[in-house]
Amino acid sequence: MKTTDVFIYLLLVISIMTACSDSAKRKEKEAETFLRSFEKEIIPAFTDWNKAYFRASISGKDEDYNKVSEYELAYSTLLSDKDKFETVRKFRGDTTIKDSLIRRELDVMYNTMIRYQIDTLKLKSLIDAQVAVEKKLSTFRAEVNGRSLSDNEIDSILVNSRNSDELEKVWAVSKEIGVVVADDVKNLVKLRNEIARDLDYSNYHEMALKISDQDPAEILKLFDELDYLTNDAFADLKGLIDLALSQQLKINPDNLMPWHYQNRFFQEAPKIYESDLDKYYADKDILMVVKSYYEGLGLEVQDILDRSDLFEKPGKYQHAYCTSIDRAGDVRVVANIRNNQQWMNTMLHELGHAVYDKYIDRTLPFALREPAHIFTTEAIANFFGNLASNAKWMKRNLGLTSEETQVIASDVKSYARLEKLVFSRWCQVMFRFEKSMYENPDQDLNTLWWDLVESYQLLKRPVDRDKPDWASKIHVATVPCYYHNYLLGDLLAAQLDAYMANNILGEKDPCFTGHPEIGEYLKEKVFEPGSRYCWNEMIEKATGEKLTAKYYARQYVRK
């Protein structure tokens, strides 16, 4: 080839490359312009919906719940826009768009919008049905001997009573809400499945996992691995629980029934060790303790507490949650605080969610101003919540003496292991129940529930009981196909714990108090990236390896 020919060829190549580059830049500009324009529509609708939900969960009023439906429908209608979804789909499929932030935003928007690409009437039916069930669940109060009991009061009786007849009665009435909502929940399941099939998924459970960047087969494999890891250890601990409870209740271990395990679902470890942690919290101002603790890490929470609603009221939502109202700093917590270890755990937990939301980089696009995944925010919440039963943490933050700390140290460590293994087995029940329920909602769900409870929690089903006890668990109706993320959160919490202890503090078993470098690490490596990266990429950047169960096993399974 002549020199002139080579020169002409090179010019042609450069010209083509420049044209391709210019074309890619134009496409990226078009995509970004579209996304910013769409964002301006989404933000006010999202904010109105969250504010309405916050008001309704506090008041319990019909008119406030009606507003939730109204605003949720408005937000959902925006995301259900078929033309905009098609635009997102086309941009997402355009391989000339290389900008990593734009591509990530398109992926997140696609997964967010696809669940709304359903018939408008079905969407409205789904929203109305969900709000109606949630209202029933939130406002229901069990009655015993003509006395209305809150969930806090039920929990207190189940933990503290030693009267088997009273325990059975209170446990049974706590399940009555299941009978009230069971048909509603089944209809919700079928409607969700119908919507999932319209979007080419086999059922809603599969859809829920896939559109949150999770492979159902991989999650099942992980749960099978965790079942194998925890099965023998839990069986040994269950024997210790039964022996301790039989002595407390003065009954034969063979006669222990579900109402004897100090919890409506045996999702928390019974108090079988001598240390009563509640007494160390009874005279403490929980809000002051959590505020001081987080500020010691350089994580400011006073603004969050000022916007929150934290104590019991008639008609109020009885559990706890955190919400980022606008993804721009308006973060709030709803709680029902009492001065005990459970609510110390809960407030540390919810403020873990809150600081995650608060410190996400606000220069990110709106769609990416959320945690990398649902379970990564659960990991942070669990990490902080666990500290409420850490003896070193209690000494530093509650002012315990060395003698008091020594008294509880062994028990709380054993209790932490027991708590995690009990919860792990409960998560097996929830994950496998929902998976099977969405695969076949017409099966005998009452029997399925108790088969799983017997298999994974080693509890005896009550004789001749055929009631929808599964429907009394609020998450089955209102937060479907989510529960497995709590356990994934525990895995990540253990991984972060090990990384920060070894690589930042250089300590074995630290209490993570008064170390602003911990707050800086979390802000920089976990919080600020928001959803800029897929969850496992974020975890690898933060800890040097992808999510693994080995740190959970080291911390809780092995003695």
FENVENNOR-V659467 format. One record per residue. RES is the residue in three letters. PHI is phi in radians with two decimals (* if undefined). PSI is psi in degrees with one decimal (* if undefined). Layout:
RES/PHI/PSI, RES/PHI/PSI
This chain:
MET/*/134.1, LYS/-1.22/159.1, THR/-1.04/-41.9, THR/-1.12/-36.1, ASP/-1.16/-40.5, VAL/-1.08/-43.3, PHE/-1.08/-45.0, ILE/-1.10/-41.0, TYR/-1.08/-44.5, LEU/-1.11/-40.5, LEU/-1.06/-40.1, LEU/-1.14/-43.9, VAL/-1.08/-46.3, ILE/-1.08/-40.4, SER/-1.08/-43.9, ILE/-1.14/-43.4, MET/-1.11/-40.7, THR/-1.12/-42.7, ALA/-1.09/-41.9, CYS/-1.12/-42.2, SER/-1.11/-43.6, ASP/-1.11/-39.9, SER/-1.11/-41.7, ALA/-1.12/-41.8, LYS/-1.11/-39.4, ARG/-1.10/-42.7, LYS/-1.11/-43.1, GLU/-1.11/-39.9, LYS/-1.12/-42.0, GLU/-1.09/-44.5, ALA/-1.11/-44.8, GLU/-1.15/-40.3, THR/-1.07/-44.3, PHE/-1.07/-47.3, LEU/-1.11/-40.9, ARG/-1.19/-36.8, SER/-1.16/-43.5, PHE/-1.15/-38.7, GLU/-0.99/-39.9, LYS/-1.11/-27.2, GLU/-1.41/-37.5, ILE/-1.27/-42.9, ILE/-0.99/-51.1, PRO/-1.12/-35.9, ALA/-1.17/-42.0, PHE/-1.08/-44.0, THR/-1.16/-44.7, ASP/-1.04/-42.5, TRP/-1.09/-47.0, ASN/-1.15/-38.7, LYS/-1.12/-40.8, ALA/-1.11/-41.9, TYR/-1.14/-41.2, PHE/-1.03/-45.9, ARG/-1.11/-44.5, ALA/-1.15/-40.7, SER/-1.18/-22.8, ILE/-1.49/-39.7, SER/-1.56/-37.2, GLY/1.28/11.0, LYS/-1.41/144.8, ASP/-0.99/-45.8, GLU/-1.12/-31.3, ASP/-1.29/-38.9, TYR/-1.19/-32.0, ASN/-1.11/-37.6, LYS/-1.13/-36.8, VAL/-1.02/-47.7, SER/-1.04/-43.6, GLU/-1.08/-47.9, TYR/-1.30/-34.5, GLU/-1.14/-38.2, LEU/-1.13/-40.5, ALA/-1.09/-44.0, TYR/-1.14/-44.9, SER/-1.13/-35.9, THR/-1.09/-40.0, LEU/-1.06/-45.2, LEU/-1.32/-15.7, SER/-1.58/-2.0, ASP/-1.01/113.5, LYS/-1.21/-34.5, ASP/-1.16/-43.5, LYS/-1.18/-38.7, PHE/-1.09/-41.8, GLU/-1.10/-37.7, THR/-1.11/-44.6, VAL/-1.05/-44.4, ARG/-1.07/-42.0, LYS/-1.19/-45.4, PHE/-1.07/-41.2, ARG/-1.10/-34.2, GLY/-1.48/-2.4, ASP/-1.47/107.3, THR/-1.27/-11.4, THR/-1.32/-17.2, ILE/-1.42/113.2, LYS/-1.89/-19.9, ASP/-0.99/120.1, SER/-1.14/-35.3, LEU/-1.22/-41.6, ILE/-1.14/-42.8, ARG/-1.11/-40.9, ARG/-1.13/-42.5, GLU/-1.10/-39.5, LEU/-1.12/-39.9, ASP/-1.08/-46.4, VAL/-1.14/-43.4, MET/-1.12/-39.2, TYR/-1.07/-48.9, ASN/-1.17/-30.4, THR/-1.25/-43.1, MET/-1.40/-28.6, ILE/-1.09/-31.1, ARG/-1.23/-15.0, TYR/-1.76/2.8, GLN/-1.47/61.3, ILE/-2.28/167.1, ASP/-0.96/135.9, THR/-1.02/-39.1, LEU/-1.16/-38.3, LYS/-1.16/-39.7, LEU/-1.08/-46.3, LYS/-1.11/-41.2, SER/-1.07/-40.7, LEU/-1.13/-47.5, ILE/-1.10/-46.9, ASP/-1.07/-42.3, ALA/-1.15/-41.7, GLN/-1.13/-44.4, VAL/-1.13/-40.5, ALA/-1.10/-43.2, VAL/-1.16/-42.7, GLU/-1.09/-38.1, LYS/-1.10/-43.5, LYS/-1.05/-44.0, LEU/-1.18/-39.1, SER/-1.29/-34.0, THR/-1.71/-8.0, PHE/-1.15/136.4, ARG/-2.25/124.6, ALA/-1.22/148.8, GLU/-2.12/134.0, VAL/-2.26/120.1, ASN/0.94/41.0, GLY/1.38/2.2, ARG/-1.84/128.6, SER/-1.40/131.1, LEU/-2.03/133.0, SER/-1.37/167.6, ASP/-1.07/-37.9, ASN/-1.05/-41.3, GLU/-1.20/-39.5, ILE/-1.06/-46.8, ASP/-1.05/-40.5, SER/-1.11/-42.5, ILE/-1.13/-45.1, LEU/-1.10/-32.1, VAL/-1.37/-39.2, ASN/-1.80/-23.9, SER/-1.26/146.0, ARG/-2.06/15.5, ASN/-1.75/112.0, SER/-1.06/-38.9, ASP/-1.12/-42.6, GLU/-1.15/-41.9, LEU/-1.08/-44.5, GLU/-1.10/-42.9, LYS/-1.13/-45.9, VAL/-1.18/-43.1, TRP/-1.02/-44.8, ALA/-1.12/-43.1, VAL/-1.23/-25.9, SER/-1.17/-21.0, LYS/-1.57/-7.9, GLU/-1.11/-26.7, ILE/-1.09/-26.9, GLY/-1.05/-42.0, VAL/-1.13/-37.8, VAL/-1.12/-39.5, VAL/-1.91/-3.8, ALA/-0.96/-48.6, ASP/-1.13/-38.5, ASP/-1.07/-42.9, VAL/-1.18/-41.5, LYS/-1.04/-42.1, ASN/-1.12/-38.4, LEU/-1.06/-44.6, VAL/-1.04/-45.6, LYS/-1.17/-38.1, LEU/-1.17/-42.8, ARG/-1.08/-41.3, ASN/-1.10/-41.9, GLU/-1.06/-43.2, ILE/-1.12/-42.7, ALA/-1.08/-42.3, ARG/-1.15/-34.9, ASP/-1.05/-26.8, LEU/-1.74/15.7, ASP/1.28/26.6, TYR/-1.84/154.1, SER/-1.27/-32.3, ASN/-2.83/173.3, TYR/-1.19/-35.0, HIS/-1.06/-46.7, GLU/-1.06/-44.6, MET/-1.07/-46.3, ALA/-1.02/-40.3, LEU/-1.27/-45.2, LYS/-1.15/-38.8, ILE/-1.39/-0.1, SER/-1.95/27.7, ASP/1.13/30.9, GLN/-2.11/135.8, ASP/-1.55/116.1, PRO/-0.94/-37.7, ALA/-1.15/-38.8, GLU/-1.20/-38.7, ILE/-1.16/-42.4, LEU/-1.08/-41.0, LYS/-1.07/-41.9, LEU/-1.13/-41.0, PHE/-1.19/-34.8, ASP/-1.12/-40.2, GLU/-1.12/-43.0, LEU/-1.19/-34.1, ASP/-1.04/-45.9, TYR/-1.10/-42.6, LEU/-1.17/-35.7, THR/-1.77/-13.2, ASN/-1.01/-54.3, ASP/-1.21/-42.4, ALA/-1.08/-40.8, PHE/-1.18/-41.3, ALA/-1.03/-40.8, ASP/-1.10/-45.9, LEU/-1.18/-34.7, LYS/-1.08/-36.7, GLY/-1.08/-41.0, LEU/-1.16/-39.8, ILE/-1.05/-48.0, ASP/-1.08/-40.7, LEU/-1.13/-45.6, ALA/-1.14/-43.5, LEU/-1.20/-36.0, SER/-1.12/-34.3, GLN/-1.27/-40.7, GLN/-1.09/-42.0, LEU/-1.64/-8.3, LYS/1.02/48.1, ILE/-2.34/162.6, ASN/-1.20/137.3, PRO/-0.93/-32.0, ASP/-1.18/-16.2, ASN/-1.71/4.4, LEU/-1.19/134.8, MET/-2.16/171.1, PRO/-0.94/-32.2, TRP/-1.30/-6.0, HIS/-1.56/-3.7, TYR/-1.71/18.3, GLN/1.13/20.8, ASN/-2.80/147.1, ARG/-1.08/-27.9, PHE/-2.24/5.1, PHE/0.96/43.2, GLN/-1.72/-8.1, GLU/-2.17/152.0, ALA/-1.24/131.7, PRO/-1.13/157.1, LYS/-1.46/89.8, ILE/-1.87/-6.9, TYR/-1.70/158.3, GLU/-1.18/-31.9, SER/-1.15/126.5, ASP/-1.81/99.6, LEU/-1.22/-25.1, ASP/-0.99/-35.0, LYS/-1.16/-24.6, TYR/-1.37/-15.3, TYR/-1.82/-11.5, ALA/-1.03/-34.8, ASP/-1.92/17.8, LYS/-1.75/150.3, ASP/-1.57/99.4, ILE/-1.00/-39.3, LEU/-1.10/-41.1, MET/-1.17/-38.2, VAL/-1.11/-49.1, VAL/-1.19/-37.6, LYS/-1.08/-48.6, SER/-1.09/-40.8, TYR/-1.11/-52.0, TYR/-1.11/-38.4, GLU/-1.15/-29.1, GLY/-1.14/-21.2, LEU/-1.62/0.1, GLY/1.41/20.4, LEU/-1.97/104.3, GLU/-1.35/131.4, VAL/-2.21/-4.0, GLN/-1.03/-40.4, ASP/-1.10/-34.9, ILE/-1.18/-47.1, LEU/-1.08/-37.5, ASP/-1.08/-31.4, ARG/-1.59/-5.2, SER/-1.60/168.9, ASP/-2.20/112.6, LEU/-2.09/-2.7, PHE/-2.24/160.8, GLU/-1.09/143.9, LYS/-2.54/152.6, PRO/-1.04/134.2, GLY/1.40/-6.5, LYS/-1.33/149.6, TYR/-0.88/130.7, GLN/-1.61/-6.4, HIS/-1.79/-146.7, ALA/-2.49/147.5, TYR/-2.75/163.3, CYS/-2.09/142.8, THR/-2.40/136.4, SER/-1.70/103.1, ILE/-1.06/-44.8, ASP/-2.25/4.7, ARG/0.97/29.6, ALA/-2.40/22.3, GLY/2.02/-14.5, ASP/-1.51/85.8, VAL/-1.90/134.6, ARG/-2.40/157.1, VAL/-2.19/139.2, VAL/-1.94/130.7, ALA/-2.65/175.7, ASN/-2.40/67.3, ILE/-1.12/134.9, ARG/-2.26/157.4, ASN/-1.45/78.8, ASN/-2.58/173.9, GLN/-1.13/-37.2, GLN/-1.03/-45.1, TRP/-1.37/-22.9, MET/-1.14/-45.0, ASN/-1.02/-45.7, THR/-1.11/-42.4, MET/-1.22/-39.3, LEU/-1.06/-40.5, HIS/-1.10/-53.7, GLU/-1.16/-35.0, LEU/-1.28/-21.3, GLY/-1.11/-47.4, HIS/-0.98/-43.3, ALA/-1.15/-44.6, VAL/-1.22/-32.3, TYR/-1.00/-53.1, ASP/-1.07/-41.9, LYS/-1.11/-39.1, TYR/-1.70/9.1, ILE/-1.12/138.7, ASP/-1.01/114.9, ARG/-1.38/-3.8, THR/-1.47/-10.0, LEU/-1.18/155.0, PRO/-0.99/150.8, PHE/-0.91/-42.7, ALA/-1.10/-24.3, LEU/-1.75/1.6, ARG/-1.53/57.3, GLU/-2.60/164.6, PRO/-1.02/157.5, ALA/-0.98/-31.2, HIS/-2.82/161.5, ILE/-0.94/-42.8, PHE/-1.35/-18.8, THR/-1.26/-34.0, THR/-1.28/-31.5, GLU/-1.13/-34.9, ALA/-1.08/-45.6, ILE/-1.13/-44.7, ALA/-1.07/-43.1, ASN/-1.16/-40.7, PHE/-0.98/-48.3, PHE/-1.27/-40.5, GLY/-1.04/-36.3, ASN/-1.03/-26.5, LEU/-1.16/-21.1, ALA/-1.10/-17.6, SER/-2.14/32.0, ASN/-1.82/119.3, ALA/-1.05/-42.6, LYS/-1.11/-41.2, TRP/-1.13/-42.6, MET/-1.10/-38.6, LYS/-1.09/-46.5, ARG/-1.24/-36.1, ASN/-1.78/-17.8, LEU/-1.93/-6.8, GLY/1.34/28.9, LEU/-1.14/148.3, THR/-1.34/166.6, SER/-1.09/-36.7, GLU/-1.15/-44.5, GLU/-1.08/-41.9, THR/-1.09/-42.7, GLN/-1.12/-37.5, VAL/-1.08/-41.2, ILE/-1.66/-12.5, ALA/-0.97/-49.8, SER/-1.16/-43.3, ASP/-1.11/-44.1, VAL/-1.21/-32.1, LYS/-1.17/-43.1, SER/-1.14/-39.4, TYR/-1.14/-39.4, ALA/-1.06/-42.3, ARG/-1.13/-44.7, LEU/-1.08/-44.1, GLU/-1.04/-44.5, LYS/-1.21/-38.8, LEU/-1.25/-38.9, VAL/-1.07/-45.7, PHE/-1.17/-37.6, SER/-1.03/-44.2, ARG/-1.21/-35.7, TRP/-1.11/-40.5, CYS/-1.09/-33.5, GLN/-1.04/-42.8, VAL/-1.08/-50.2, MET/-1.10/-46.5, PHE/-1.09/-48.1, ARG/-1.28/-32.7, PHE/-1.13/-50.4, GLU/-1.11/-41.4, LYS/-1.00/-48.0, SER/-1.24/-38.4, MET/-1.08/-43.9, TYR/-1.28/-25.8, GLU/-1.23/-33.1, ASN/-2.69/85.6, PRO/-1.23/-11.5, ASP/-1.60/-1.2, GLN/-1.26/173.0, ASP/-1.31/92.6, LEU/-1.21/-30.8, ASN/-1.09/-43.7, THR/-1.23/-42.3, LEU/-0.95/-46.5, TRP/-0.99/-51.6, TRP/-1.28/-28.1, ASP/-1.06/-44.0, LEU/-1.23/-40.0, VAL/-1.06/-44.2, GLU/-1.12/-41.5, SER/-1.25/-45.6, TYR/-1.72/-28.4, GLN/-1.83/-8.2, LEU/1.03/34.6, LEU/-1.69/151.8, LYS/-1.52/134.9, ARG/-1.34/141.3, PRO/-1.06/141.5, VAL/-1.05/131.0, ASP/1.06/20.4, ARG/-1.46/123.1, ASP/-2.38/68.9, LYS/-2.25/156.0, PRO/-1.37/65.4, ASP/-1.10/-27.8, TRP/-1.03/-32.5, ALA/-1.34/-10.2, SER/-1.44/-6.6, LYS/-1.54/112.7, ILE/-1.00/-32.9, HIS/-1.12/-30.0, VAL/-1.06/-37.3, ALA/-1.53/-45.1, THR/-1.75/-22.5, VAL/-2.29/67.0, PRO/-1.18/143.8, CYS/1.00/39.5, TYR/-2.02/-30.6, TYR/-1.03/-32.0, HIS/-1.05/-24.5, ASN/-1.20/-25.4, TYR/-1.08/-42.3, LEU/-1.25/-39.7, LEU/-1.05/-36.2, GLY/-1.08/-38.5, ASP/-1.12/-38.4, LEU/-1.07/-46.9, LEU/-1.19/-37.4, ALA/-1.03/-42.9, ALA/-1.15/-37.4, GLN/-1.17/-43.8, LEU/-1.15/-41.9, ASP/-0.95/-50.3, ALA/-1.12/-41.6, TYR/-1.13/-47.6, MET/-1.17/-38.0, ALA/-1.13/-44.3, ASN/-1.43/-39.0, ASN/-1.80/-19.3, ILE/-1.90/-49.8, LEU/-1.62/-25.1, GLY/1.11/33.0, GLU/-2.15/152.1, LYS/-1.65/127.7, ASP/0.97/55.8, PRO/-1.33/168.9, CYS/-1.83/2.4, PHE/0.92/48.5, THR/-2.13/136.0, GLY/1.21/27.1, HIS/-2.09/91.6, PRO/-1.07/-21.3, GLU/-1.14/-27.2, ILE/-1.19/-45.8, GLY/-1.05/-40.7, GLU/-1.14/-43.2, TYR/-1.04/-48.0, LEU/-1.11/-42.5, LYS/-1.07/-48.1, GLU/-1.26/-44.2, LYS/-1.65/-25.9, VAL/-2.02/-51.6, PHE/-1.31/-57.7, GLU/-0.99/-37.9, PRO/-1.11/-17.5, GLY/0.93/-128.3, SER/-1.84/27.0, ARG/-1.06/-33.1, TYR/-2.06/154.5, CYS/-1.04/151.8, TRP/-0.98/-41.7, ASN/-1.30/-27.3, GLU/-1.20/-42.6, MET/-1.07/-44.6, ILE/-1.08/-41.5, GLU/-1.15/-40.6, LYS/-1.15/-33.9, ALA/-1.43/-33.8, THR/-2.12/-7.7, GLY/1.54/-2.6, GLU/-2.68/157.6, LYS/-1.26/170.9, LEU/-1.00/132.8, THR/-2.46/154.1, ALA/-1.57/-3.5, LYS/-1.16/-33.8, TYR/-1.30/-33.6, TYR/-1.10/-44.3, ALA/-1.11/-42.3, ARG/-1.10/-36.5, GLN/-1.42/-35.8, TYR/-2.15/-30.4, VAL/-1.46/-46.4, ARG/-1.37/141.5, LYS/-1.33/*
